[in-house]
Amino acid sequence: MKKMILLFILMISSFLSWGDEANIVIEIKKNQKMIQTKFLKEEIKLKKLIKESETVDPEEFPVEYKKLNFKIFASLSKILVKSKTAVPETSSQRRLFLIYREKLSNLEYEESKVEKVYDLIQNHFKNLEDKKYIGTFRLFIDYVSWQYNAILKGPTGEYDLVVTNKGICPGLSYSQENKFFTFFADACYLFTSGGVSSDPSQVTYIQDNVLATGVKTSLGLGYFVSSSRSEIGLKLPIIYAIQNLENPPGGYEVQEGNNLLTMIGVYSRWPIGSYFFQTEFSKYLTQDQLLWSLGFGYKF
């Protein structure tokens, strides 16, 4: 029942809003018709002078003619300021709005008010344009260093191991961004290798250059902090990687744990034209180990 009432209210609101705009359009046409019937000579003369870039003498035009032009200009501004989407300057309404601004400027009528209304409309559409999201693709390659924990099981107990991998991660990202924020998803192919170390006071276990491959994906939210669109933000990376560690002799077994690793981190991106540098620093949700990366890429 509540949903039906809400829907009904929204429908009534939309209808009233449409009705207001329809009344404004009727008012515009009424004033335009009055100009055509009562001040046709003045209208033709003013348009000709503006087109030929001739000097306009405002004293040659009746005050009522000036008032009608101002009313049309004000009515057009009421329609434009209610727009919920960015209307391009090439649209018929905005072109007409600019035409009447030029006419009033030449007629030197209510110039301060005209410019205030003009600035209001320009700022309105600039704000709408700034909030509009656009899609962007980026190619990148990161140098990555990442760790995870493993366990060495043996006849005398269990021992903690730390696996440290380094390598590259080439990938692709897609973002939706406006002037202020960016929301994105990225993915890259993890091609790394590394070694295993242990606490020497407990047990000695070392392995080097063990291949680790997989996929790293992330969701992120960023904020643009400068006019050059440098950004900082949060990331939620996930790594799925495979690395086969050898079991040492003597009844020992290495348990690598979960192949799926979840993290939370921060990132930054610094553009230079269409190119950019980026950094990331993330921590595992279930372990004390870290991931960091430094990379560069190209924005389409």
KEKE-3310 file (N, C-alpha, C; in steps of 0.2 Angstrom, whole numbers, plus 5000, padded with zeros to 4 digits):
npx = (5004:5010:5020:5012:5006:5017:5021:5010:5011:5023:5019:5010:5018:5027:5017:5013:5024:5027:5016:5018:5029:5023:5014:5023:5029:5018:5016:5028:5026:5015:5020:5030:5021:5015:5025:5028:5016:5014:5026:5034:5041:5051:5057:5062:5071:5080:5086:5092:5102:5110:5114:5122:5132:5130:5129:5118:5105:5097:5087:5079:5070:5054:5050:5040:5043:5055:5053:5045:5054:5062:5054:5052:5065:5067:5057:5062:5073:5068:5063:5075:5083:5076:5080:5085:5096:5111:5110:5115:5124:5120:5107:5090:5083:5093:5100:5090:5089:5101:5101:5091:5097:5107:5100:5094:5105:5110:5100:5102:5095:5089:5102:5111:5103:5100:5113:5115:5105:5110:5122:5118:5111:5122:5130:5122:5121:5134:5137:5128:5135:5147:5144:5140:5143:5156:5162:5178:5192:5207:5224:5236:5252:5259:5272:5273:5274:5270:5264:5261:5255:5260:5260:5272:5271:5277:5285:5287:5279:5270:5275:5277:5277:5283:5279:5286:5283:5287:5285:5277:5261:5251:5237:5219:5208:5191:5182:5169:5167:5166:5168:5172:5172:5177:5172:5178:5183:5196:5207:5221:5234:5243:5260:5272:5286:5294:5301:5302:5302:5307:5306:5322:5325:5316:5314:5323:5319:5320:5316:5318:5314:5301:5288:5273:5258:5242:5227:5223:5210:5201:5189:5186:5185:5187:5194:5195:5209:5215:5216:5222:5218:5223:5222:5216:5211:5201:5203:5197:5205:5207:5215:5218:5229:5241:5254:5266:5274:5288:5288:5299:5311:5310:5297:5290:5278:5271:5258:5249:5238:5223:5220:5213:5214:5209:5209:5211:5214:5224:5225:5234:5234:5242:5241:5249:5246:5239:5245:5249:5255:5254:5250:5249:5244:5241:5232:5230:5215:5213:5226:5242:5250:5256:5253:5261:5262:5268:5265:5263:5253:5241:5228:5212)
npy = (4994:5006:5008:5010:5022:5030:5029:5035:5048:5052:5051:5061:5072:5073:5075:5088:5095:5094:5101:5114:5117:5117:5127:5138:5137:5140:5154:5159:5158:5166:5179:5179:5180:5192:5201:5198:5203:5216:5223:5220:5227:5233:5221:5215:5225:5225:5212:5213:5222:5216:5205:5210:5216:5229:5245:5246:5257:5259:5268:5269:5259:5253:5253:5243:5233:5229:5224:5213:5205:5202:5195:5184:5179:5177:5167:5156:5154:5148:5136:5130:5129:5120:5108:5091:5085:5087:5099:5102:5116:5117:5114:5118:5125:5131:5138:5147:5154:5160:5169:5178:5183:5190:5199:5207:5212:5221:5229:5235:5233:5229:5224:5219:5210:5201:5196:5190:5180:5173:5168:5160:5150:5145:5140:5130:5120:5117:5111:5100:5094:5091:5081:5071:5054:5045:5032:5024:5016:5008:5002:4993:4989:4982:4981:4969:4965:4952:4943:4928:4917:4901:4884:4873:4856:4844:4830:4834:4845:4860:4873:4891:4898:4910:4916:4925:4934:4940:4950:4953:4961:4962:4971:4976:4989:4996:5010:5021:5037:5054:5072:5072:5059:5041:5025:5009:4993:4981:4970:4958:4948:4938:4935:4929:4925:4917:4915:4904:4907:4903:4904:4904:4899:4890:4881:4876:4880:4883:4889:4894:4905:4900:4897:4907:4909:4917:4926:4943:4953:4968:4979:4996:5012:5029:5046:5062:5072:5084:5096:5091:5078:5069:5055:5047:5033:5019:5001:4984:4971:4954:4939:4925:4912:4900:4890:4879:4872:4863:4848:4845:4832:4819:4817:4829:4841:4854:4865:4875:4883:4893:4896:4907:4923:4937:4955:4972:4989:5003:5015:5025:5036:5044:5055:5058:5067:5056:5045:5036:5034:5022:5017:5004:4998:4985:4975:4959:4951:4941:4937:4943:4948:4957:4967:4976:4987:4995:5004:5007:5015:5017:5028:5026)
npz = (5000:5004:4995:4983:4986:4986:4973:4967:4972:4966:4952:4952:4955:4944:4934:4938:4937:4923:4919:4923:4915:4903:4904:4904:4892:4884:4888:4883:4869:4867:4870:4860:4849:4851:4850:4836:4830:4835:4836:4824:4815:4823:4827:4816:4812:4823:4823:4810:4812:4822:4816:4806:4813:4817:4826:4839:4843:4858:4862:4851:4852:4858:4875:4879:4870:4873:4886:4883:4876:4887:4896:4889:4889:4903:4905:4897:4905:4916:4912:4908:4920:4927:4922:4922:4917:4908:4896:4879:4872:4859:4858:4854:4864:4872:4863:4859:4871:4872:4861:4865:4875:4869:4862:4872:4878:4868:4867:4879:4891:4907:4911:4921:4928:4917:4915:4927:4927:4916:4921:4931:4924:4916:4926:4932:4922:4921:4933:4932:4921:4927:4936:4929:4924:4915:4905:4905:4899:4904:4901:4909:4917:4931:4943:4955:4973:4984:4998:5007:5020:5025:5031:5038:5041:5052:5060:5073:5075:5070:5059:5055:5039:5028:5012:4999:4985:4969:4954:4938:4933:4921:4914:4913:4916:4920:4922:4929:4929:4936:4938:4951:4957:4955:4950:4949:4941:4940:4932:4932:4925:4935:4935:4943:4954:4968:4985:4999:5017:5034:5052:5058:5071:5074:5063:5049:5033:5016:5000:4983:4969:4965:4954:4953:4948:4942:4945:4948:4954:4956:4965:4966:4973:4970:4973:4965:4967:4962:4949:4938:4939:4947:4958:4973:4983:4989:4988:4985:4983:4976:4975:4965:4965:4960:4967:4968:4981:4987:4996:5010:5014:5026:5032:5032:5027:5017:5019:5009:5011:5008:4991:4987:4990:5000:5001:5008:5003:4999:4986:4973:4959:4946:4933:4917:4904:4893:4899:4914:4931:4944:4961:4974:4990:5000:5012:5019:5023:5032:5036:5041:5031:5017:5002:4989:4975:4960:4946:4928:4915:4901:4897:4888)
capx = (5000:5014:5023:5007:5005:5023:5021:5005:5014:5028:5016:5007:5023:5029:5012:5012:5030:5026:5011:5021:5033:5018:5012:5029:5030:5012:5018:5033:5023:5010:5024:5033:5016:5014:5031:5027:5010:5014:5033:5037:5046:5057:5060:5066:5077:5085:5089:5097:5108:5114:5117:5127:5136:5130:5128:5111:5103:5092:5082:5075:5065:5050:5051:5036:5046:5061:5050:5043:5060:5065:5049:5054:5072:5066:5053:5067:5078:5064:5063:5082:5085:5073:5083:5089:5101:5115:5107:5120:5122:5118:5100:5086:5081:5099:5102:5085:5090:5107:5098:5087:5102:5111:5095:5093:5112:5110:5095:5104:5089:5090:5108:5113:5098:5101:5119:5115:5102:5114:5127:5114:5110:5128:5133:5117:5123:5141:5136:5126:5140:5152:5141:5139:5148:5157:5166:5185:5196:5214:5228:5242:5256:5261:5277:5270:5277:5265:5266:5255:5257:5260:5262:5276:5269:5282:5284:5288:5274:5269:5279:5275:5281:5281:5280:5286:5283:5288:5284:5272:5254:5248:5229:5214:5203:5186:5179:5164:5170:5164:5173:5174:5173:5178:5171:5181:5185:5202:5210:5227:5237:5249:5266:5277:5290:5297:5304:5299:5307:5305:5309:5327:5325:5311:5316:5326:5316:5321:5315:5319:5312:5295:5283:5267:5253:5235:5223:5221:5205:5199:5184:5188:5182:5192:5192:5200:5211:5218:5214:5225:5214:5226:5216:5217:5205:5201:5203:5196:5208:5206:5220:5218:5235:5244:5261:5268:5280:5290:5288:5305:5311:5309:5290:5287:5273:5269:5251:5249:5232:5218:5222:5209:5216:5205:5212:5208:5220:5223:5229:5234:5235:5245:5241:5253:5243:5235:5248:5249:5258:5249:5253:5244:5246:5235:5233:5225:5209:5214:5233:5246:5255:5255:5254:5262:5263:5270:5264:5261:5248:5238:5220:5209)
capy = (5000:5012:5009:5012:5029:5034:5029:5040:5055:5053:5053:5068:5077:5073:5078:5095:5098:5095:5106:5120:5119:5118:5134:5142:5137:5144:5161:5161:5158:5172:5185:5180:5182:5199:5204:5198:5207:5223:5226:5217:5232:5233:5215:5214:5230:5223:5206:5215:5226:5211:5200:5214:5219:5236:5248:5247:5263:5257:5273:5268:5253:5255:5249:5237:5228:5227:5220:5207:5201:5200:5190:5177:5177:5174:5161:5151:5152:5144:5129:5127:5128:5114:5102:5087:5082:5093:5101:5105:5123:5117:5112:5123:5129:5135:5143:5153:5158:5165:5174:5183:5187:5195:5205:5212:5216:5226:5234:5238:5232:5225:5220:5216:5204:5197:5192:5185:5174:5169:5165:5155:5144:5142:5136:5124:5115:5115:5107:5094:5091:5089:5075:5065:5049:5043:5026:5024:5010:5009:4997:4994:4984:4983:4977:4967:4961:4950:4938:4925:4913:4894:4880:4867:4851:4839:4825:4837:4850:4864:4879:4896:4900:4916:4915:4931:4933:4947:4949:4958:4959:4966:4970:4981:4992:5000:5015:5026:5043:5061:5077:5071:5052:5036:5018:5005:4986:4980:4963:4957:4941:4938:4931:4930:4919:4919:4910:4903:4907:4901:4906:4899:4897:4884:4876:4879:4878:4888:4888:4900:4905:4895:4901:4908:4912:4918:4932:4948:4957:4973:4984:5002:5019:5034:5053:5066:5077:5089:5098:5086:5072:5064:5052:5042:5029:5012:4995:4978:4966:4947:4935:4918:4910:4893:4890:4872:4872:4856:4845:4843:4825:4818:4817:4836:4843:4861:4867:4882:4887:4895:4899:4913:4928:4944:4961:4979:4993:5010:5016:5032:5036:5051:5055:5063:5066:5050:5040:5037:5030:5020:5013:5001:4995:4982:4970:4953:4952:4935:4936:4949:4949:4963:4967:4982:4987:5001:5002:5013:5013:5021:5029:5027)
capz = (5000:5005:4988:4978:4988:4984:4966:4965:4973:4961:4946:4952:4955:4937:4930:4939:4934:4916:4918:4924:4909:4897:4904:4903:4884:4881:4889:4878:4862:4868:4870:4854:4845:4853:4846:4829:4828:4838:4835:4819:4812:4827:4828:4810:4812:4828:4820:4805:4815:4826:4811:4802:4818:4817:4832:4841:4848:4862:4862:4845:4853:4863:4882:4879:4866:4877:4891:4880:4875:4894:4898:4885:4891:4909:4904:4895:4910:4921:4909:4908:4927:4930:4918:4927:4913:4904:4889:4876:4870:4852:4858:4852:4870:4874:4857:4859:4877:4870:4856:4868:4879:4865:4860:4878:4879:4863:4869:4886:4895:4913:4909:4927:4929:4912:4916:4933:4925:4912:4925:4935:4919:4914:4932:4933:4917:4922:4939:4929:4917:4932:4940:4924:4924:4908:4905:4903:4899:4905:4900:4914:4920:4938:4947:4961:4978:4988:5003:5011:5025:5024:5037:5037:5046:5053:5066:5080:5076:5064:5059:5051:5034:5024:5005:4996:4978:4965:4947:4935:4933:4916:4915:4910:4920:4917:4927:4928:4933:4934:4940:4958:4959:4950:4953:4944:4942:4936:4932:4928:4925:4939:4933:4948:4957:4974:4989:5006:5023:5040:5058:5059:5078:5075:5058:5043:5026:5011:4993:4979:4962:4964:4950:4956:4943:4944:4943:4953:4952:4962:4965:4969:4974:4971:4973:4961:4972:4959:4942:4933:4940:4951:4962:4978:4985:4992:4984:4987:4979:4977:4971:4965:4963:4961:4968:4971:4985:4988:5003:5012:5016:5034:5035:5032:5022:5016:5018:5006:5013:5003:4985:4986:4995:4999:5004:5008:5003:4996:4979:4970:4952:4944:4926:4913:4898:4893:4903:4921:4936:4950:4967:4978:4996:5002:5018:5018:5028:5036:5037:5043:5026:5013:4995:4986:4968:4957:4939:4923:4910:4896:4897:4882)
cpx = (5004:5018:5018:5006:5011:5023:5016:5007:5019:5025:5013:5012:5026:5024:5012:5018:5030:5021:5013:5025:5029:5016:5017:5029:5024:5013:5023:5030:5018:5014:5028:5028:5015:5019:5030:5021:5011:5021:5037:5042:5052:5061:5065:5072:5082:5089:5094:5103:5113:5118:5123:5132:5136:5128:5120:5110:5097:5086:5077:5069:5061:5051:5047:5039:5052:5058:5048:5049:5063:5060:5051:5060:5071:5062:5058:5071:5074:5064:5070:5084:5082:5076:5087:5095:5105:5113:5113:5118:5120:5110:5096:5084:5087:5101:5097:5087:5096:5105:5095:5092:5106:5106:5095:5100:5112:5105:5096:5098:5090:5097:5111:5109:5099:5107:5119:5111:5106:5119:5124:5113:5116:5131:5128:5120:5130:5141:5133:5131:5146:5150:5140:5144:5149:5162:5173:5188:5203:5218:5234:5246:5259:5267:5274:5274:5271:5267:5260:5259:5256:5262:5266:5274:5275:5281:5284:5283:5273:5273:5277:5280:5279:5283:5280:5287:5284:5288:5280:5265:5251:5240:5226:5210:5197:5183:5173:5166:5166:5169:5176:5176:5174:5176:5174:5182:5191:5203:5216:5230:5243:5254:5272:5281:5293:5300:5300:5304:5303:5309:5315:5328:5321:5313:5319:5323:5316:5319:5315:5316:5306:5290:5276:5263:5246:5232:5222:5216:5204:5193:5187:5184:5187:5190:5197:5202:5215:5215:5216:5222:5218:5221:5219:5211:5206:5200:5201:5199:5207:5211:5218:5224:5237:5251:5262:5274:5281:5290:5296:5305:5311:5302:5287:5283:5271:5262:5251:5243:5228:5222:5219:5211:5212:5209:5208:5214:5218:5227:5229:5236:5237:5246:5247:5251:5238:5238:5247:5253:5253:5253:5247:5247:5241:5237:5228:5221:5210:5221:5236:5251:5252:5256:5256:5263:5265:5269:5263:5256:5246:5231:5218:5204)
cpy = (5006:5013:5012:5020:5033:5034:5035:5047:5057:5055:5059:5073:5078:5077:5086:5099:5099:5100:5113:5122:5120:5125:5139:5143:5141:5152:5163:5162:5164:5178:5185:5182:5189:5203:5204:5202:5215:5227:5222:5221:5232:5227:5213:5219:5227:5217:5208:5218:5221:5207:5204:5218:5226:5239:5249:5253:5261:5262:5272:5263:5255:5250:5243:5232:5225:5222:5213:5202:5198:5195:5183:5174:5173:5167:5155:5149:5147:5137:5126:5125:5122:5107:5098:5084:5088:5093:5104:5112:5123:5115:5119:5128:5134:5140:5149:5157:5163:5170:5179:5187:5192:5201:5210:5215:5222:5231:5238:5238:5227:5221:5216:5210:5199:5193:5188:5179:5170:5165:5159:5149:5141:5137:5130:5119:5113:5110:5100:5090:5088:5082:5070:5060:5047:5037:5027:5018:5012:5002:4998:4988:4986:4978:4976:4963:4959:4944:4934:4920:4905:4890:4874:4862:4846:4834:4828:4843:4854:4871:4884:4897:4906:4915:4922:4931:4940:4945:4955:4956:4964:4965:4976:4983:4996:5004:5019:5032:5050:5066:5075:5064:5047:5029:5014:4997:4985:4972:4962:4950:4942:4933:4933:4924:4922:4914:4910:4904:4905:4904:4902:4896:4891:4879:4879:4876:4884:4885:4894:4899:4900:4899:4901:4912:4913:4924:4936:4952:4962:4977:4990:5008:5024:5041:5057:5072:5083:5091:5094:5079:5066:5061:5047:5039:5022:5007:4989:4972:4959:4944:4928:4916:4903:4893:4883:4872:4864:4854:4843:4836:4825:4818:4824:4837:4850:4861:4874:4886:4888:4898:4906:4918:4935:4949:4967:4983:5000:5011:5023:5031:5043:5051:5060:5062:5060:5044:5041:5032:5028:5016:5010:4998:4992:4977:4965:4954:4946:4934:4943:4951:4955:4962:4974:4982:4994:4999:5008:5010:5018:5021:5030:5033)
cpz = (5000:4998:4983:4980:4985:4977:4963:4966:4968:4954:4946:4952:4948:4933:4931:4936:4926:4914:4918:4918:4903:4898:4903:4895:4881:4882:4884:4871:4862:4867:4863:4849:4845:4849:4839:4826:4830:4836:4830:4816:4816:4828:4822:4810:4817:4826:4815:4808:4819:4821:4807:4807:4818:4824:4833:4845:4852:4862:4856:4846:4859:4870:4882:4875:4870:4883:4889:4879:4882:4897:4895:4888:4898:4909:4902:4900:4915:4918:4910:4915:4930:4927:4923:4923:4909:4897:4885:4873:4863:4852:4857:4858:4872:4869:4858:4865:4875:4865:4860:4873:4875:4863:4866:4879:4874:4864:4876:4891:4901:4912:4915:4928:4924:4913:4922:4931:4921:4916:4929:4930:4917:4920:4933:4928:4918:4928:4936:4925:4922:4935:4935:4924:4916:4909:4902:4904:4900:4904:4905:4915:4926:4940:4954:4966:4983:4992:5005:5015:5023:5030:5035:5043:5046:5059:5072:5080:5070:5065:5054:5045:5031:5017:5002:4989:4974:4958:4944:4934:4927:4915:4912:4916:4917:4923:4924:4932:4931:4936:4947:4960:4954:4954:4947:4946:4937:4937:4929:4929:4929:4937:4938:4950:4964:4978:4996:5011:5029:5046:5059:5066:5079:5070:5052:5037:5022:5004:4989:4972:4961:4960:4953:4951:4945:4941:4949:4950:4958:4960:4968:4969:4975:4971:4970:4966:4969:4952:4937:4934:4943:4956:4968:4980:4988:4987:4988:4983:4981:4972:4971:4962:4964:4962:4971:4974:4987:4995:5004:5014:5024:5036:5035:5026:5023:5015:5015:5008:5007:4997:4983:4991:4994:5003:5004:5007:5000:4990:4978:4963:4950:4937:4923:4906:4898:4896:4910:4925:4941:4955:4970:4984:4999:5008:5017:5024:5033:5038:5039:5037:5021:5006:4993:4979:4965:4949:4934:4918:4905:4897:4890:4882)
residu = (MET:LYS:LYS:MET:ILE:LEU:LEU:PHE:ILE:LEU:MET:ILE:SER:SER:PHE:LEU:SER:TRP:GLY:ASP:GLU:ALA:ASN:ILE:VAL:ILE:GLU:ILE:LYS:LYS:ASN:GLN:LYS:MET:ILE:GLN:THR:LYS:PHE:LEU:LYS:GLU:GLU:ILE:LYS:LEU:LYS:LYS:LEU:ILE:LYS:GLU:SER:GLU:THR:VAL:ASP:PRO:GLU:GLU:PHE:PRO:VAL:GLU:TYR:LYS:LYS:LEU:ASN:PHE:LYS:ILE:PHE:ALA:SER:LEU:SER:LYS:ILE:LEU:VAL:LYS:SER:LYS:THR:ALA:VAL:PRO:GLU:THR:SER:SER:GLN:ARG:ARG:LEU:PHE:LEU:ILE:TYR:ARG:GLU:LYS:LEU:SER:ASN:LEU:GLU:TYR:GLU:GLU:SER:LYS:VAL:GLU:LYS:VAL:TYR:ASP:LEU:ILE:GLN:ASN:HIS:PHE:LYS:ASN:LEU:GLU:ASP:LYS:LYS:TYR:ILE:GLY:THR:PHE:ARG:LEU:PHE:ILE:ASP:TYR:VAL:SER:TRP:GLN:TYR:ASN:ALA:ILE:LEU:LYS:GLY:PRO:THR:GLY:GLU:TYR:ASP:LEU:VAL:VAL:THR:ASN:LYS:GLY:ILE:CYS:PRO:GLY:LEU:SER:TYR:SER:GLN:GLU:ASN:LYS:PHE:PHE:THR:PHE:PHE:ALA:ASP:ALA:CYS:TYR:LEU:PHE:THR:SER:GLY:GLY:VAL:SER:SER:ASP:PRO:SER:GLN:VAL:THR:TYR:ILE:GLN:ASP:ASN:VAL:LEU:ALA:THR:GLY:VAL:LYS:THR:SER:LEU:GLY:LEU:GLY:TYR:PHE:VAL:SER:SER:SER:ARG:SER:GLU:ILE:GLY:LEU:LYS:LEU:PRO:ILE:ILE:TYR:ALA:ILE:GLN:ASN:LEU:GLU:ASN:PRO:PRO:GLY:GLY:TYR:GLU:VAL:GLN:GLU:GLY:ASN:ASN:LEU:LEU:THR:MET:ILE:GLY:VAL:TYR:SER:ARG:TRP:PRO:ILE:GLY:SER:TYR:PHE:PHE:GLN:THR:GLU:PHE:SER:LYS:TYR:LEU:THR:GLN:ASP:GLN:LEU:LEU:TRP:SER:LEU:GLY:PHE:GLY:TYR:LYS:PHE)
# end
